[in-house]
Amino acid sequence: MKFVKPMLILALLSGCAAQQPKSTPDTLTLTQTSQYLPHQAYDEKGLKIPYVAAENPYLKQTGTISKGSVLLFIEAKKALAADDEKTAVQKLKVIAEKDPSLAGPLVMLGDISMTNERYAEAEDYYQKALTINDINVNAWLGLGETQRRQGQFIAAQNTYAKALQQWPDFPEAHLNLGVLYDLYLNIPQQAQAHYEAYLFLTNKKTHAATDWYQEVQSRTGITASFIDAGPETQNSSKLAAE
């Protein structure tokens, strides 16, 4: 049995007030995302400088949460782990009703709805969570997934871009964006860039992502890295600036 650390529970639960502007489908256009790609730096000797990824801003949030809400959240996670979805949903709804300042329970309810393919319901939960706390990157990720599943591809792209705006080094946002560019928006060059970003940030965590990267690269014909331009290019840029 896995137990969640108390500090992580607090992070999952926490929330802050932040209203999100809503865009109507007919006003949506693709958002630029290349500025969120990580870049490999080099020192003066041409050696790679270890990349230090930015920390998830959501996990840095602090606040006071009632002991009752924390205990209910732990119980909900245990119920879900035991495949007792009904109990988990009941406890999460109690938290959301008693403490409407918390985004975490709504995100978890959205995840449960996603698992059951109730995409519109999941979208509503994620939107409500983001109204409470727009730094909750997991809510952005879930929202993008619901939009993609409902065929709202440009909306999903915008949502993943907002996730990266909050946390540029969010590996899963890069991966999901890569899939969206690749399979749904037919922009293979951008797909390749974000697949590479995911592999870079996770140190080639999954074989599947490596395969997807190689497949899209075979279509673009681009062999140069979007992440690592090499020491010579970096030094040339410095000289030009001087």
Wavefront OBJ file of the C-alpha trace (Angstrom):
o trace
v 0.000 0.000 0.000
v 1.316 3.450 -0.925
v 0.998 6.365 1.460
v 1.062 9.964 0.222
v 3.427 12.317 2.021
v 1.644 14.994 4.101
v 3.265 17.896 2.218
v 2.159 16.416 -1.115
v -1.383 16.072 0.214
v -1.337 19.768 1.106
v -0.063 20.645 -2.349
v -2.727 18.536 -4.035
v -5.439 20.184 -1.979
v -4.316 23.809 -1.947
v -5.915 26.579 -3.947
v -6.017 30.323 -4.415
v -8.565 32.667 -5.962
v -7.844 33.470 -9.609
v -10.453 34.087 -12.294
v -9.786 32.747 -15.795
v -10.944 34.559 -18.935
v -13.049 32.335 -21.172
v -12.558 32.209 -24.937
v -15.336 31.199 -27.276
v -14.479 28.522 -29.881
v -14.840 30.905 -32.838
v -12.158 33.253 -31.477
v -9.481 30.623 -30.859
v -6.230 30.528 -32.788
v -3.097 28.464 -32.222
v -0.811 29.819 -29.516
v 2.961 30.028 -29.976
v 4.697 27.407 -27.808
v 8.302 27.321 -29.014
v 9.307 29.796 -26.295
v 8.648 27.098 -23.688
v 11.214 24.664 -25.080
v 14.182 23.982 -22.768
v 17.662 24.703 -24.102
v 20.962 23.019 -23.378
v 23.658 25.512 -22.367
v 27.452 25.161 -22.559
v 30.310 26.684 -20.607
v 33.256 28.568 -22.105
v 35.121 25.293 -22.626
v 32.297 23.867 -24.671
v 31.149 21.492 -21.941
v 27.482 20.929 -21.232
v 26.086 22.746 -18.224
v 23.723 20.394 -16.347
v 20.184 21.519 -17.011
v 18.223 22.427 -13.890
v 14.518 22.202 -14.595
v 12.203 24.774 -13.078
v 10.189 23.531 -10.122
v 6.465 22.910 -10.399
v 5.015 26.200 -9.049
v 1.933 24.418 -7.731
v 4.028 22.394 -5.294
v 5.583 25.585 -3.925
v 2.257 27.010 -2.802
v 1.595 27.214 0.910
v -1.581 27.663 2.899
v -3.623 26.456 5.832
v -5.921 23.488 5.218
v -8.222 22.014 7.825
v -7.262 18.673 9.315
v -10.674 17.315 8.368
v -10.158 18.090 4.670
v -6.718 16.492 4.699
v -8.038 13.316 6.315
v -10.977 13.108 3.905
v -8.635 13.559 0.950
v -6.371 10.762 2.171
v -9.413 8.535 2.637
v -10.627 9.387 -0.874
v -7.263 8.427 -2.373
v -7.263 5.149 -0.449
v -10.808 4.397 -1.622
v -9.844 5.077 -5.213
v -6.778 2.851 -4.887
v -9.109 0.101 -3.639
v -11.409 0.601 -6.672
v -14.124 2.031 -4.428
v -14.920 4.922 -6.722
v -18.292 5.688 -5.153
v -16.771 6.316 -1.720
v -13.948 8.381 -3.219
v -16.393 10.621 -5.083
v -18.552 11.081 -1.986
v -15.607 12.164 0.152
v -14.224 14.493 -2.517
v -17.603 16.179 -2.921
v -17.816 16.676 0.845
v -14.423 18.427 0.803
v -15.419 20.596 -2.161
v -18.630 21.632 -0.415
v -17.073 22.326 2.989
v -13.950 24.034 1.662
v -14.628 25.660 -1.746
v -11.180 27.290 -1.721
v -9.510 23.952 -2.565
v -8.817 22.986 -6.176
v -7.330 19.526 -5.575
v -10.585 17.642 -4.902
v -12.113 19.056 -8.091
v -9.101 17.940 -10.126
v -9.415 14.458 -8.685
v -13.139 14.402 -9.492
v -12.228 15.457 -13.017
v -9.736 12.605 -13.255
v -12.412 10.125 -12.162
v -14.830 11.469 -14.773
v -12.090 11.199 -17.416
v -11.491 7.561 -16.510
v -15.181 6.909 -17.076
v -15.165 8.833 -20.376
v -17.528 11.522 -19.087
v -15.531 14.213 -20.828
v -17.928 17.157 -20.537
v -18.294 16.501 -16.806
v -14.526 16.231 -16.404
v -14.048 19.488 -18.303
v -16.437 21.230 -15.922
v -14.516 19.983 -12.872
v -11.164 21.100 -14.309
v -12.544 24.521 -15.242
v -13.877 24.990 -11.714
v -10.519 23.947 -10.264
v -8.713 26.499 -12.428
v -11.112 29.226 -11.347
v -9.917 28.516 -7.810
v -6.234 28.023 -8.604
v -4.829 28.746 -12.059
v -1.370 27.474 -11.052
v -2.665 23.911 -10.771
v -0.850 22.481 -13.781
v -2.557 19.104 -13.425
v -5.907 20.827 -13.959
v -4.568 22.431 -17.143
v -3.310 19.048 -18.317
v -6.625 17.353 -17.588
v -8.586 20.135 -19.256
v -6.490 19.837 -22.402
v -7.123 16.107 -22.496
v -10.896 16.536 -22.205
v -10.862 19.108 -24.995
v -8.835 16.829 -27.249
v -11.188 13.928 -26.567
v -14.129 16.119 -27.554
v -12.489 17.183 -30.808
v -11.639 20.698 -29.596
v -8.078 20.554 -30.878
v -7.239 24.268 -30.991
v -8.727 24.753 -27.525
v -6.598 21.846 -26.293
v -3.488 23.412 -27.835
v -4.251 26.699 -26.095
v -4.753 24.872 -22.806
v -1.463 22.973 -22.999
v 0.228 26.286 -23.806
v -1.257 27.729 -20.605
v 0.092 24.757 -18.669
v 3.560 25.518 -20.038
v 3.103 29.200 -19.285
v 2.720 28.222 -15.636
v 5.523 25.652 -15.761
v 7.719 25.656 -18.898
v 9.493 22.459 -17.814
v 6.283 20.415 -17.413
v 7.243 17.152 -19.188
v 3.717 15.778 -19.651
v 2.471 19.057 -21.134
v 5.253 18.883 -23.739
v 4.389 15.252 -24.479
v 0.650 15.858 -24.826
v 1.309 18.905 -26.964
v 3.588 16.820 -29.171
v 0.852 14.222 -29.654
v -1.674 16.951 -30.444
v 0.597 18.586 -33.028
v 1.467 15.194 -34.493
v -1.855 13.369 -34.764
v -4.535 16.056 -34.674
v -3.141 19.364 -35.949
v -0.709 17.976 -38.536
v 2.184 20.224 -37.528
v 5.009 17.652 -37.418
v 7.844 20.129 -36.865
v 6.265 21.409 -33.647
v 5.457 17.831 -32.647
v 9.109 16.894 -33.035
v 10.218 19.862 -30.928
v 7.915 19.040 -28.022
v 8.603 15.301 -28.169
v 12.287 16.177 -27.894
v 11.556 18.509 -24.973
v 9.792 15.684 -23.135
v 12.672 13.281 -23.754
v 15.183 15.922 -22.644
v 13.323 16.765 -19.428
v 12.744 13.114 -18.476
v 16.091 11.775 -19.677
v 14.323 9.608 -22.292
v 11.830 8.237 -19.787
v 9.708 6.162 -22.182
v 10.499 4.058 -25.228
v 7.138 5.011 -26.743
v 7.997 8.719 -26.783
v 11.356 7.908 -28.354
v 9.585 5.938 -31.082
v 7.133 8.782 -31.709
v 9.991 11.268 -31.912
v 11.903 9.136 -34.390
v 8.804 8.533 -36.508
v 7.905 12.209 -36.805
v 11.569 13.052 -37.440
v 11.523 10.655 -40.394
v 8.680 12.740 -41.845
v 10.125 16.197 -41.196
v 13.647 15.299 -42.247
v 14.936 17.622 -39.516
v 18.019 16.114 -37.903
v 19.098 19.199 -35.945
v 18.080 19.369 -32.301
v 15.497 21.907 -31.170
v 16.971 21.742 -27.664
v 20.715 21.408 -28.108
v 22.235 23.730 -30.696
v 25.757 22.802 -29.607
v 28.573 24.904 -28.127
v 29.691 26.426 -31.421
v 26.293 27.980 -32.107
v 26.101 29.364 -28.580
v 29.561 30.917 -28.791
v 28.751 32.425 -32.182
v 25.647 34.036 -30.730
v 27.702 35.546 -27.890
v 30.251 36.995 -30.330
v 27.497 38.490 -32.465
v 25.972 40.106 -29.400
v 29.316 41.641 -28.452
l 1 2 3 4 5 6 7 8 9 10 11 12 13 14 15 16 17 18 19 20 21 22 23 24 25 26 27 28 29 30 31 32 33 34 35 36 37 38 39 40 41 42 43 44 45 46 47 48 49 50 51 52 53 54 55 56 57 58 59 60 61 62 63 64 65 66 67 68 69 70 71 72 73 74 75 76 77 78 79 80 81 82 83 84 85 86 87 88 89 90 91 92 93 94 95 96 97 98 99 100 101 102 103 104 105 106 107 108 109 110 111 112 113 114 115 116 117 118 119 120 121 122 123 124 125 126 127 128 129 130 131 132 133 134 135 136 137 138 139 140 141 142 143 144 145 146 147 148 149 150 151 152 153 154 155 156 157 158 159 160 161 162 163 164 165 166 167 168 169 170 171 172 173 174 175 176 177 178 179 180 181 182 183 184 185 186 187 188 189 190 191 192 193 194 195 196 197 198 199 200 201 202 203 204 205 206 207 208 209 210 211 212 213 214 215 216 217 218 219 220 221 222 223 224 225 226 227 228 229 230 231 232 233 234 235 236 237 238 239 240 241 242
